[in-house]
Amino acid sequence: MKNQTDKLVIVTGSTSGIGFAIVLKLLESGYSVIGVGSKAESCQNAKIKITAQNPTAPVVFYNANLANQQEIYALAHNIKEYLTLNPNLKLHCLINNAGGVRDWYMTTSEGYEYQFALNHLSGFLLTYLMVPLLKDGIVIFTASSSHKHTRIHWQDIMFQKWYFVLSAYKQSKLCNVMTVKELNKRGIKAFAVDPGLVKTDIGNKGMTGITRWFWNIHKKSGTDPEIPAQTYVYLCNRPKSLGLYYYNSKIASYNKEVDKDSETMRLFALSEKLCGISYKERISS
């Protein structure tokens, strides 16, 4: 493949697991990369691993706790500064891959349920902030097949009355796919990727007791992160691809709730309210 280092891709949740594998695949394919991790130490270690193999790899890392909206704004500011200092680069793709699980009820500094905030609102807000820079670029969300077996719990969307980790996780992933549907309706090319079951530590970071034990057993039958990473590169290389939801670089079926305009529009409006933003104003400006 020809050198594409003028094309920049942002990957959140990029210091381990699927995200780190995506970064490696993108660099191999000639892209420049901005990686985002939640901790400065993790970002430093990821950079060391990459440059040990390729000292001139066009990659930088920023740390930000994406469950906190103020840190998302700070991250966006850093990205804009980086692009100003590197005018040869064009933002080609934003990959909203950051995500997590918590088997106990937890809220963010804004008072939102943790999984809803990190898995959904973080990508929703970061995409909004990157819209002026993306121009003809694309947005990719990391979804999950688990989204197919749920709906939006409008009566208690933050699960304040009855919290169960899997219910909250499934809903957050349904939100990802619904957001992709609404972004495309607004002229922002977006995709959702189902990575499948992957051998990562996502369950180890936010689960305890029997749920942690179950995840350690369950993930053993998963694929290596390099396998789903190929789908993200596939879409980066083919930004005009048709389809909404991809698995193993092929269009796949998704939850029928996503095709209910009343549901997706309601979620989009609520997400705007919770983030204090208006996509209409940003896109039209």
Backbone as a ProteinNet text record, in pm:
[ID]
protein_1_A
[PRIMARY]
MKNQTDKLVIVTGSTSGIGFAIVLKLLESGYSVIGVGSKAESCQNAKIKITAQNPTAPVVFYNANLANQQEIYALAHNIKEYLTLNPNLKLHCLINNAGGVRDWYMTTSEGYEYQFALNHLSGFLLTYLMVPLLKDGIVIFTASSSHKHTRIHWQDIMFQKWYFVLSAYKQSKLCNVMTVKELNKRGIKAFAVDPGLVKTDIGNKGMTGITRWFWNIHKKSGTDPEIPAQTYVYLCNRPKSLGLYYYNSKIASYNKEVDKDSETMRLFALSEKLCGISYKERISS
[TERTIARY]
83.4	0	86.7	43.3	122	122.4	222.4	234.3	116.1	52.8	-62.7	-41.7	81.2	107	45.2	-7.4	-78.3	-220.2	-264.8	-397.1	-386.1	-455.8	-448.4	-572.9	-552.8	-663.4	-649.5	-758	-762.3	-825	-759.9	-811.9	-820.3	-939.7	-953.4	-948.3	-913.5	-898.5	-791.6	-675	-575.8	-449.6	-445.2	-320.7	-315.3	-424.4	-425.7	-538.4	-543.6	-653.9	-677.5	-804.5	-842.1	-783.5	-791	-742.3	-596	-512.7	-369.6	-344.5	-419.4	-405.9	-446.4	-549.1	-591.3	-479.1	-416.7	-306.6	-195.2	-157.5	-50.4	-87	-210.4	-254.8	-258.3	-300	-305.5	-165.6	-71.7	66.1	125	94.4	142	85	-35	-102	-66.6	22.6	70.9	0.9	-85.1	-153.9	-72.2	-96.8	-48.2	-157.1	-117.7	-214.9	-199.8	-313.2	-319.6	-390.5	-321.4	-380.7	-425.3	-533.6	-585.6	-602.8	-546.3	-560	-602.3	-651.3	-703.9	-595	-476	-369.1	-240.6	-168	-43.3	58.7	65.9	162.6	132.1	4	-34.9	-1.3	-21.8	11.4	161.5	238.6	384.3	431.9	375.7	415.3	377.2	261.3	218.3	312.1	350.4	442.3	578	625.2	754.2	750.7	641.3	628.3	634.8	568.6	564.3	699.2	758.2	883.7	1002.4	987	1093.1	1107.2	996.7	997.5	1014.3	963.3	968.9	991.9	1117.2	1149.5	1087.8	1057.7	1002.9	852.3	787	643.2	568.3	481.1	406.6	288.8	319.4	214.6	243.8	140.5	148.8	33	49.3	-56.1	-92.9	-221.5	-272.1	-352.3	-340.6	-421.4	-540.7	-654.8	-778	-876.3	-939.3	-1047	-1174.6	-1213.4	-1323.3	-1460.6	-1464.9	-1591.2	-1620.7	-1521.4	-1532.1	-1538	-1646.9	-1665.2	-1563.9	-1519.3	-1418.3	-1287	-1254.6	-1132.2	-1146.8	-1268.5	-1291.9	-1266.6	-1313.6	-1288.5	-1139.3	-1068	-923.3	-852.2	-897.9	-840.5	-862.1	-982.4	-1012	-922	-897.8	-807.7	-667.1	-618.4	-484.5	-474.5	-579.4	-580.4	-577.4	-656.1	-658.7	-521.4	-456.3	-322.1	-223.8	-235	-145.1	-161	-285	-310.1	-262.6	-271	-220.4	-69.1	-2	143.5	188.3	94.3	124.7	25	36.6	-61.9	-66	33.8	33.8	-65	-110.5	-200.8	-346.7	-426.2	-569.8	-640	-733.5	-805.3	-894.8	-858.7	-928.4	-1036.2	-1011.2	-1104.8	-1092.2	-1205.6	-1211.6	-1268.9	-1191.9	-1238.2	-1269.3	-1398.1	-1443.6	-1446.1	-1331.6	-1316.8	-1317.9	-1295.9	-1288	-1417	-1402.9	-1520.4	-1481.7	-1579.2	-1550.6	-1675.8	-1658.1	-1769.7	-1751.5	-1861.1	-1857.6	-1968.9	-1934.7	-2040.6	-2097.9	-2063.5	-2128.5	-2174.5	-2279.6	-2330.9	-2233	-2199.8	-2101.6	-2139.6	-2124.1	-2155.1	-2028.7	-2034.1	-1922.3	-1933.4	-1839.4	-1841.6	-1965.2	-2022.8	-2146.4	-2270.5	-2252.3	-2364.4	-2430.6	-2363.3	-2419.4	-2364.9	-2448.3	-2404	-2279.4	-2181.3	-2047.6	-2045.1	-2111.6	-2105.3	-2175.5	-2285.4	-2356.1	-2267.4	-2195.5	-2109.4	-1987	-1916.8	-1793.1	-1819.2	-1906.4	-1927.9	-2007.8	-2092.7	-2177	-2147.4	-2168.4	-2158.9	-2019.8	-1915.7	-1779.7	-1758	-1796.8	-1782.9	-1876.9	-1995.4	-2094.1	-2039.4	-1980.6	-1927.3	-1798.2	-1708.2	-1582.2	-1607.3	-1701.3	-1735.8	-1782.9	-1870.7	-1920	-1804.5	-1707.9	-1595.5	-1500.4	-1498.7	-1409.7	-1474.4	-1605	-1675.5	-1609	-1569	-1506.2	-1373.4	-1308.3	-1178.9	-1192.9	-1301.3	-1318.8	-1348.7	-1435	-1471.9	-1518.3	-1435.4	-1476.8	-1437.9	-1401.5	-1357.4	-1472.5	-1439.5	-1539.8	-1525.4	-1630.1	-1633.7	-1668.7	-1598.2	-1625.1	-1644.5	-1750.5	-1776.5	-1755.9	-1694.3	-1684.3	-1813.1	-1889	-2016.1	-1997.6	-2104	-2099.1	-2225.8	-2213	-2331.5	-2434.1	-2389.3	-2481.9	-2590	-2568.6	-2668.5	-2795.7	-2783.9	-2897.9	-3007	-2975.4	-3067.8	-3114	-3140.3	-3185.5	-3261.8	-3299.6	-3366	-3324.2	-3363.8	-3332.7	-3430.9	-3379	-3462	-3500.5	-3596	-3632.9	-3681.7	-3746.2	-3802.3	-3693.7	-3572.5	-3460.8	-3331.2	-3300.1	-3189.9	-3054.2	-3042.5	-2917.4	-2916.2	-3022.2	-3030.2	-3009.3	-3069.4	-3055.3	-3133.6	-3247.5	-3332.3	-3291.1	-3245.6	-3206.9	-3090.5	-2971.5	-2851.4	-2801.5	-2776.1	-2712.7	-2613.3	-2489.7	-2379.4	-2407.8	-2462.3	-2484.8	-2596	-2698.7	-2807.2	-2755.3	-2674.5	-2618.3	-2521.6	-2443.1	-2346.2	-2416.4	-2514.8	-2588	-2654.4	-2716.1	-2781.5	-2681.2	-2564.4	-2463.5	-2417.4	-2410.7	-2369	-2480.2	-2604.2	-2716.1	-2712.3	-2677.3	-2664.9	-2560.5	-2451.4	-2347.9	-2404.4	-2478.2	-2530.1	-2638.7	-2721.9	-2824.4	-2761	-2651.7	-2581.4	-2524.8	-2469.7	-2417.7	-2528.7	-2645.4	-2759.8	-2793.5	-2799.2	-2835.8	-2725.4	-2600.1	-2490.1	-2495.5	-2521.7	-2532	-2647.8	-2757.4	-2870.7	-2833.4	-2732.9	-2689.1	-2569.6	-2536.6	-2429.7	-2290.5	-2280.7	-2150.8	-2134.8	-2041.6	-2023.7	-1975.2	-2052.5	-2019.7	-2051.6	-1974.8	-1992.7	-1987	-2046.3	-2031.7	-1964.3	-1869.5	-1797.6	-1824.4	-1861.3	-1875.2	-1744.9	-1662.7	-1535	-1548.9	-1668.7	-1686.1	-1626.1	-1619.5	-1556.9	-1405.6	-1338.2	-1195	-1124.3	-1004.8	-924.4	-864.4	-940.9	-891.7	-918.7	-871.1	-888.8	-999.8	-1090.6	-1196.4	-1277.8	-1304	-1381	-1302.2	-1171.3	-1088	-1079.4	-1096.9	-1080	-1203.1	-1319	-1439.4	-1531.2	-1480.9	-1563.5	-1493.8	-1573.5	-1520.1	-1589.7	-1533.9	-1600.6	-1633.3	-1757	-1797.9	-1804.1	-1839.2	-1845.2	-1705.1	-1607.2	-1469.1	-1422.5	-1457.1	-1420.7	-1484	-1611.8	-1680.9	-1614.4	-1575.5	-1511.1	-1378.6	-1299.4	-1170.5	-1187.2	-1295.9	-1324.4	-1375.8	-1468.1	-1535.8	-1438.2	-1346.1	-1259.2	-1159.5	-1138.6	-1044.1	-1086.1	-1216.2	-1264.7	-1270.1	-1221.8	-1223.9	-1107	-1112.1	-1005	-899.5	-785.5	-683.2	-727.2	-688.9	-731.1	-694.6	-591.3	-548.7	-656.4	-742.3	-845.9	-950.4	-1016.3	-1114	-1049.7	-923.2	-854.9	-854.8	-856.8	-855.5	-980.2	-1093	-1216.9	-1209	-1145.9	-1132.4	-1044	-936.3	-848.5	-920.3	-997.2	-1076.8	-1165.5	-1235	-1324.9	-1247.7	-1131.5	-1048.7	-1002.7	-974	-928.8	-1043.2	-1165.9	-1283.3	-1390.5	-1363.2	-1455	-1592.8	-1607.8	-1736.8	-1816.4	-1773	-1843	-1989.4	-2073	-2213.1	-2230	-2344	-2367	-2344.1	-2401.4	-2399	-2317.8	-2331.3	-2277.8	-2192	-2067.3	-1972	-1915.6	-1896	-1830.7	-1738.8	-1611.8	-1513.3	-1511.8	-1513	-1504.2	-1621.1	-1732.7	-1852	-1973.4	-2067.7	-2191.5	-2265.7	-2312.7	-2382	-2515.8	-2601.6	-2733.4	-2721.6	-2817.8	-2815.7	-2956.9	-2968.8	-3095	-3197.6	-3318.4	-3422.5	-3463	-3428.7	-3456.4	-3386.5	-3273.9	-3194.4	-3270.5	-3362.3	-3437.3	-3564.2	-3585.7	-3700	-3656.8	-3692.1	-3647.9	-3687.3	-3803.4	-3847.6	-3754.4	-3701.5	-3610.7	-3472.4	-3420	-3285.8	-3283.7	-3388.5	-3396.1	-3411.3	-3486.6	-3505.2	-3373.7	-3298.1	-3168.4	-3071.6	-3070.2	-2978.8	-3007.4	-3136.3	-3175.6	-3137.5	-3158.9	-3122.3	-2971.2	-2895.8	-2749.6	-2698.6	-2758.3	-2721.3	-2746.2	-2859.9	-2895.6	-2797	-2761.4	-2670.4	-2529	-2493.6	-2361.2	-2363.4	-2482.2	-2494.1	-2449.7	-2485.5	-2440.3	-2555.6	-2532.3	-2629.9	-2555.4	-2573.7	-2508.5	-2553.6	-2679.8	-2731.2	-2651	-2621.5	-2544.9	-2401.4	-2343.2	-2205.2	-2192.4	-2285.4	-2279.3	-2308	-2399.4	-2438	-2340.1	-2252.6	-2160.5	-2040.9
-119.5	0	124.2	230.5	353	421.4	504.4	574.7	669.9	664.4	747.7	833	861.4	926.4	1064.8	1121.1	1248.5	1227.5	1101.3	1068.4	1028.6	1102.8	1081.9	1010.6	914.3	842.2	855	888.2	893.7	764.8	701.5	577.3	593.6	591.7	597.7	456.5	446.5	314.4	234.5	300.2	244	189.1	180.2	135.7	-14.1	-83.4	-229	-289.4	-421.6	-491.4	-455.4	-442.5	-414.4	-281.9	-180.4	-48.5	-47.1	-114.4	-118.7	-194.7	-302.4	-379.2	-294.3	-210.5	-121.4	-24.5	32.4	126.7	60.9	-59.8	-130.8	-155.6	-198.6	-226.2	-98.7	10.3	137.3	184.6	171	210.9	124.1	-4.6	-94.6	-56.1	2.8	40.1	181.2	247.4	377	498.5	481.2	594.8	655.3	783.6	846.5	828	818.6	783.8	870.4	910.2	965.1	861.8	809.7	714	784.6	736.6	795.3	685.7	707.9	613.6	686.5	612.6	676.3	716.9	654.8	684	721.2	817.5	863.1	750.2	667.5	557.2	456.6	426	331.5	386.6	516.5	580	573.1	598.9	595.3	454.8	354.8	216.1	172.8	215.7	181	242.7	367.4	435.1	364.9	322.8	253.4	122.2	46.7	-80.7	-60.5	44.7	69.5	117.3	215	272.5	177.6	77.8	-21.6	-100.1	-116.9	-188.1	-92.8	27.9	126.8	265.4	306.4	433.5	556.6	550.1	667.2	655.2	564.7	545.1	676.6	716.9	843.4	829	819.6	799.7	882.8	942.2	1012.4	964.7	978	937.2	1052.5	1062.1	1156.1	1078.1	1117.9	1050.9	1138.7	1075.2	1144.2	1042.9	1078	996.3	1034.9	955.8	991.9	977.8	929.7	929.9	1069.2	1158.2	1295.2	1389.4	1462.1	1545.7	1659	1712.3	1817.9	1766	1640.3	1583.6	1556.4	1532.3	1516.6	1649.3	1758.1	1890.5	1921	1883.6	1906.4	1824.2	1700.6	1614.6	1676.9	1723.8	1785.8	1906.8	1983.6	2099.1	2054.2	1947	1895.5	1844.8	1779.1	1727.6	1842.6	1946	2062.4	2129.6	2140.2	2198.5	2114.4	1983.1	1891.7	1907.8	1919.3	1935.8	2072.7	2172.5	2305.1	2302	2226.7	2214.6	2120.9	2040.3	1945.6	1965.9	2077.9	2112	2015.7	1928.5	1829.1	1716	1705.6	1596.8	1635.5	1537.6	1555.5	1446.3	1487.8	1389.3	1305.1	1179.4	1086.9	1007.3	973.4	886.7	904.2	899.4	894	759.1	681.3	550.2	559.4	559.7	563.8	421.3	379.9	242.3	231.1	341.2	336.6	282.5	196.1	139	67.5	34.8	-35.1	-97.2	-172.8	-234.8	-209.3	-209.8	-200.2	-287.6	-382.5	-466.9	-409.3	-282.5	-210.1	-74.9	-19.6	107.9	219	298.5	404.6	520.2	641.8	758.5	839.9	919.7	1005.1	1139.7	1228.6	1360.7	1440.1	1407.4	1473.3	1408.2	1294.9	1226.4	1123.2	1082.2	984	844.8	744.5	605.7	580.1	513.9	502.4	442.4	328.3	263.6	347.2	410.3	496.4	614.3	669.4	785	748.8	643	606.5	539.5	441.4	363.9	438.2	529.8	601.7	751	823.6	969.2	1020.1	947.8	994.4	1002.2	898.5	898.6	997.5	1013	1107.7	1249.9	1285.7	1420.7	1442.5	1344.6	1360.7	1373.5	1297.7	1309.3	1450.5	1503.1	1640.1	1739.5	1723.5	1816.5	1801.7	1684.1	1659.1	1687.7	1710.4	1732.3	1838.2	1954.1	2054.8	2008.5	1913.4	1864.8	1745.7	1669.9	1548	1577.9	1677.1	1714.1	1590.6	1534.1	1417.7	1286	1292.4	1172.7	1089	985.6	891.6	873.5	817.9	788	640.6	572.7	431.1	412.7	343.7	310	160	123.2	-17.9	-58.2	-144.3	-190.5	-332	-408.2	-545.3	-616.9	-747	-825	-827.5	-796.4	-795.8	-689.7	-591.4	-486.3	-540.8	-658.8	-715.5	-766.8	-780.6	-845.3	-750.4	-625.3	-529.1	-416.1	-317.8	-197.5	-84.4	37.1	149.5	149.5	153.4	151.8	295.9	348.3	488.9	520.6	425.3	452.7	471.5	421.4	436.4	414.6	509.2	490.2	479.8	533.6	526	409.4	327.9	209.9	246.2	356.3	398.6	309.9	259.5	180.6	33.7	-17.2	-158.7	-172.7	-190	-194.3	-336.6	-372.2	-500.3	-474	-515.9	-481.2	-512.8	-630.5	-668.6	-587	-554.8	-472.5	-334.5	-276.3	-144.1	-148.5	-255.2	-268.4	-285.3	-374.4	-398.3	-270.2	-196.6	-72.8	26.8	37.6	133.6	99.1	-29	-70.6	-51.6	-64.7	-31.8	118.1	197.5	342.4	373.6	297.5	318.5	302.2	195.2	166.8	267.1	304	404.9	539.5	573.4	698.3	697.1	584.3	571	595.7	541.3	560.7	709	780	921.4	1008.9	974.1	1051.6	1046	928.4	914.1	996.9	1005.5	1086.7	1234.7	1272.6	1411.7	1439	1342.9	1363.5	1333.1	1270.3	1230.8	1081	1041.6	899.6	824.8	727.2	655.4	507.1	426.3	281.4	231.8	116.2	45.3	-88	-125.9	-251.8	-345.3	-467.1	-572.7	-651.9	-639	-710.5	-857.9	-899.1	-1036.3	-1055.2	-1179.4	-1210.5	-1208.4	-1123.5	-1103.2	-1125.4	-1177.1	-1199.9	-1067.9	-994.8	-869.6	-870	-765.7	-755.1	-659.4	-628.8	-534.4	-578.2	-707.8	-757.7	-761.1	-770.4	-773.6	-637.5	-531.2	-396.4	-346.3	-403.5	-349	-450.4	-569.7	-671.7	-732.1	-783.6	-847.7	-981.2	-1061	-1184.1	-1278.8	-1328.7	-1431.4	-1377.6	-1250.8	-1195.9	-1187.1	-1153.9	-1150.1	-1290.9	-1385.8	-1525.9	-1573.3	-1540.1	-1581.4	-1521.7	-1392.8	-1330.4	-1397.9	-1430.5	-1496.2	-1630.1	-1699.9	-1827	-1800.9	-1705.8	-1677.1	-1627	-1539	-1476.9	-1575	-1688.6	-1785.4	-1837.9	-1833.6	-1882.5	-1770.6	-1652.7	-1539.2	-1538.6	-1446.4	-1432.7	-1335.2	-1332.7	-1234.6	-1097.5	-989.8	-854.7	-818.2	-881.7	-850.3	-883.8	-979.8	-1022.2	-911.9	-863.5	-756.3	-625.9	-604.5	-480.5	-464.9	-575.9	-571.7	-503.6	-517.1	-456.4	-304.1	-250.1	-104.6	-49.9	-119.1	-76.7	-91.6	-197.6	-218.9	-97.8	-48.5	65.1	195.1	207.9	326.8	332.7	217.3	209.9	226.5	205.4	212.2	300	428.5	517.9	534.4	497.3	510.9	380.1	286.7	158.2	178.5	92	93.6	11.2	20.9	-56.9	25.1	-23.7	46.5	-28.9	-161.5	-245.6	-355.3	-366.4	-459.5	-560.2	-680.4	-787.2	-862.5	-877.3	-943.2	-883.4	-750.1	-674	-697.4	-743.7	-764.7	-701.8	-656.6	-601.2	-710	-674.8	-771.3	-713.6	-800.6	-757.3	-694.5	-608.4	-541.3	-540	-491.5	-484.4	-400.2	-451.9	-381.7	-250.8	-235.4	-110.2	7.3	-21.9	82.6	144.1	70.2	120.8	195.2	209.9	286.9	432.2	515.7	655.1	727.3	696.1	763.1	731.6	610	569.5	633	627.5	681.5	833.6	900.3	1045.5	1086.2	1008.6	1037.4	1023.9	918.8	898.4	1010.1	1048	1151.8	1283.7	1318	1442.3	1438.6	1325.5	1312.8	1324.8	1261.6	1265.4	1408.3	1481.9	1622.9	1700.6	1675.8	1745.8	1713.9	1586.5	1544.5	1596.8	1624.7	1678.8	1831	1889.6	2033.8	2083.7	2010.2	2044.4	2036.2	2086	2076.1	2044.3	1925.1	1885.4	1973.8	2015.6	2097.5	2225.8	2289	2412.9	2387.2	2275.9	2245.2	2212.1	2134.6	2092.8	2209.6	2297.5	2409.1	2525.5	2526.5	2639.7	2628.2
0	0	0	-73.7	-76.7	59.2	81.2	207.7	226.5	345	372	496.7	533.8	661.6	673.5	562.7	574	625.2	630.4	682.4	829.3	913.9	1058.1	1108.8	1196.3	1259.7	1410.9	1478	1623.8	1674.2	1771	1828.8	1979.6	2035.5	2181.1	2238.8	2365.8	2426.7	2356.5	2333.2	2241.1	2306.1	2437.9	2501.9	2528.1	2501	2519.9	2436.7	2433.2	2369.8	2224.8	2187.8	2050	2003.6	2088.4	2050	2012.8	2092.4	2063.4	1933.7	1912.4	1787.9	1667	1683.1	1574.6	1540.4	1644	1621.4	1541	1579.1	1508.7	1362.9	1338.6	1201.2	1117.8	1178	1105.7	1067.4	1161.5	1132.5	1021.7	1024.4	920.4	784.1	785.8	660.9	615.5	687.2	642.8	698.9	798.2	858.2	972.2	999	1120.7	1226.2	1352.3	1455.6	1580	1635.7	1771.5	1856.5	1955.2	2046.9	2174.1	2233.2	2356.4	2460.3	2578.2	2687.7	2813.7	2910.6	3032.4	3130.6	3118	3212.8	3139.2	3194.8	3132.8	3123.9	3228.3	3229.8	3119	3099.9	2994.8	2856.5	2839.2	2710.6	2684.6	2787.8	2773.8	2739.1	2807.4	2781.2	2639.6	2594	2457.8	2355.1	2377.1	2285.2	2283.3	2399.4	2409.2	2330.5	2344	2272.9	2121.3	2074.9	1931.1	1878.8	1945.7	1897.1	1914.9	2001.8	2015	1884.9	1815.2	1687.6	1569.4	1584.8	1476.5	1537.7	1555.4	1622.4	1557.8	1429.2	1359.7	1333.7	1403.3	1383.1	1406.8	1312.9	1325.9	1422.4	1551	1651.2	1775.3	1829.8	1957.7	2044.4	2175.5	2268.3	2360.5	2389.8	2489.5	2592.6	2717.1	2819.7	2857.2	2872.8	2910.8	2966.4	3077.1	3131.8	3059	2960.9	2873.1	2937.8	3060.9	3134.9	3189.4	3183.2	3232	3112	3096.9	2978	2969.4	3082.3	3078.2	3019.9	3048.1	2992.1	2842.4	2796.8	2652.6	2582.2	2642.5	2585.2	2582.6	2688.6	2693.8	2586.9	2567.4	2463.3	2325.8	2299.9	2170.6	2147.4	2250.8	2239.3	2201.5	2265.9	2234.9	2091.5	2046.1	1908.3	1808.5	1834.1	1744.7	1740.4	1855.7	1859.9	1780.2	1794.6	1722.8	1572	1526.5	1383.6	1334.3	1419.1	1382.7	1364.3	1452	1444.5	1333.2	1281.5	1173.5	1059.6	989.1	885.2	767.8	757.5	649.6	676.3	800.3	836.8	817.3	775.4	761.3	841.7	926.3	1007.8	918	906	816.5	888.6	1015.3	1086.7	1237.4	1304.8	1450.6	1489.3	1562.9	1609.1	1758.1	1789.8	1929.2	1983.6	2034.7	2081	2233.6	2303.5	2450.1	2509.2	2606.4	2671.1	2798.1	2877.5	3001.4	3058.8	3164.5	3235.6	3384.9	3457.1	3603.2	3656.6	3742.9	3796.9	3926	3954.6	4062.3	4006.8	4065	4017.2	4050.4	3948.9	3965.3	3874.7	3923.2	3841.9	3815	3708.5	3670.4	3742.6	3715.1	3778.5	3737.5	3619.7	3576.3	3635.4	3705.1	3766.8	3678.3	3568.5	3476.7	3507.2	3483.1	3503.8	3420.4	3480	3422.6	3282.9	3262.5	3131.2	3024.7	3059.7	2965.7	2926.3	3024.5	2999.9	2917.1	2956.1	2887.7	2753.1	2750.9	2629.1	2522.7	2566.5	2470.6	2462.2	2571	2565.2	2528.1	2566.7	2535.7	2385	2313.6	2168.1	2101.8	2159.1	2107.1	2114.1	2228.9	2247.8	2169.5	2170.7	2098.5	1947.7	1896.4	1754.4	1722.9	1807.7	1790.7	1784.4	1873.8	1879.6	1761	1699.6	1586.2	1450.5	1447.9	1321	1232.1	1285.7	1197.5	1137.4	1202	1154.5	1060.9	1074.5	995.2	848.7	823.3	686.5	608.9	522.3	443.5	510.6	638	709	761.1	835.6	886.2	1036.7	1096.9	1240	1256.2	1344.8	1372.1	1522.7	1559.2	1698.6	1719.4	1830	1866	1936.3	1871.3	1926.1	1982.7	1984.6	2035.7	1992.4	1966.9	1928.9	2042.2	2163.6	2277.5	2262.5	2175.4	2156	2091.1	2029.6	1958.5	2052.1	2177.8	2270.8	2380.3	2342.7	2443.1	2375.9	2454.1	2407.8	2500.7	2468.6	2555.6	2672.6	2793.3	2914.1	2950.1	2875	2891.2	3031.4	3095.4	3227.4	3333.9	3304.9	3398.9	3321.4	3233.2	3139.9	3208.9	3329.9	3405.3	3504.7	3502.3	3590.4	3737.2	3779.8	3918.8	4015	3968.5	4057.9	4063.4	3948.9	3944.6	3849.1	3903.5	3821	3803.6	3678.2	3646.2	3535.4	3554.5	3465.1	3318.6	3290.4	3151	3086.2	3162.2	3108.2	3069.8	3157.8	3131.2	3013.2	3005.1	2895.9	2761.8	2757.1	2632.4	2582.3	2674.2	2634.7	2578.2	2641.9	2593.6	2452.8	2421.4	2287.4	2184.5	2227.6	2139.2	2108.1	2207.8	2187.5	2080.1	2077.7	1976.1	1835.5	1813.4	1680.1	1641.8	1738.5	1711.9	1676	1743.3	1714.3	1573.2	1533	1396.8	1295.5	1322.4	1231.3	1219	1330.4	1328.6	1269.9	1291.9	1232.8	1081.1	1027.8	882	826.7	900.8	857.9	854	931.4	938	846.9	762.4	665.8	716.6	834.5	889.7	867.9	783	751	874.2	915.7	1039.4	1025.9	1099.2	1101.2	1245.5	1268	1394.5	1364.4	1447.6	1428.6	1545.9	1513.8	1613.6	1614.6	1719.6	1722	1756.7	1802.3	1846.4	1984.5	2028	2156	2138	2214.9	2198.8	2332.2	2325.2	2445.7	2492.8	2575.3	2631.7	2782	2848.9	2993.8	3031.8	2938.9	2969.6	3091.1	3102.5	3215.8	3344.6	3335	3455.1	3522.5	3444.3	3497.7	3571.2	3542.6	3603	3667.4	3690.9	3752.6	3873.2	3963.1	4083.2	4104.7	4192.2	4233	4119.5	4120.2	4025.3	3881.6	3865.2	3729.9	3668.8	3749.9	3701.6	3666.2	3751.4	3726.4	3596.7	3575	3453.3	3330	3337	3221.9	3190.5	3289.4	3267.3	3195.9	3227.2	3159.3	3018	3007.9	2880.5	2773.9	2811.5	2711.5	2648.7	2712.7	2659	2522.2	2494.7	2365.1	2260.9	2297.9	2206.9	2109.9	2013.9	1916.2	1967.4	1902.9	1935.9	1883.6	1951.1	1910.5	1766.4	1713	1575.7	1472.9	1505	1409.6	1390.1	1496	1472.9	1427.6	1462.1	1421	1269.6	1198.5	1051.8	995.4	1064.9	1015.3	1019.1	1122.3	1133.6	1020.2	990.9	881.8	748.6	735.1	613.3	586.6	689.8	672.7	651.5	715.2	691.8	546.5	490.8	351.7	252.8	300.4	212.3	277.4	291.9	364.2	300.4	175	108.3	110.2	192.7	202.7	240.1	188.9	226.3	353.5	413.8	534.5	659.8	768.6	896.5	1000.8	999.5	1106.2	1042.6	1088.9	1026.8	1126.8	1075.6	1152.1	1056.1	1092.4	1006.2	865.3	860.8	735.4	640.8	695	613.5	681.9	599.7	654.3	731.2	851.1	935.9	981.8	1032.4	1079.8	1218.4	1250.6	1380.5	1439.4	1560.5	1633.3	1556	1541.6	1468	1535.6	1663.9	1733.5	1665.1	1599.6	1533.8	1416.7	1357.3	1242.5	1283.1	1413.9	1462.3	1480.4	1384	1386.7	1514.9	1567	1689.8	1806.2	1808.5	1916.5	1899.6	1777.1	1755.2	1770.4	1723.7	1737.8	1883.6	1958.2	2100.9	2175.5	2144.1	2208.9	2171.7	2045.5	1999.1	2070.2	2081.1	2148.3	2296.4	2360.8	2501.7	2519.3	2429.9	2438.3	2420.6	2328.7	2310.8	2439.4	2500.9	2625.2	2736.2	2750.2	2856.9	2835.2	2708.9	2677.4	2662.8	2660.2	2645.1	2509.6	2403.4	2268.2	2170	2048.2	1939.7	1810.6	1760.7	1635.4	1520.2	1521	1411.4	1398.8	1511.5	1508.7	1461.6	1504	1466.9	1318.4	1266.2	1126.1	1032.1	1071	984.7	990	1092	1107.5	1014.7
[MASK]
+++++++++++++++++++++++++++++++++++++++++++++++++++++++++++++++++++++++++++++++++++++++++++++++++++++++++++++++++++++++++++++++++++++++++++++++++++++++++++++++++++++++++++++++++++++++++++++++++++++++++++++++++++++++++++++++++++++++++++++++++++++++++++++++++++++++++++++++++++++++++++++

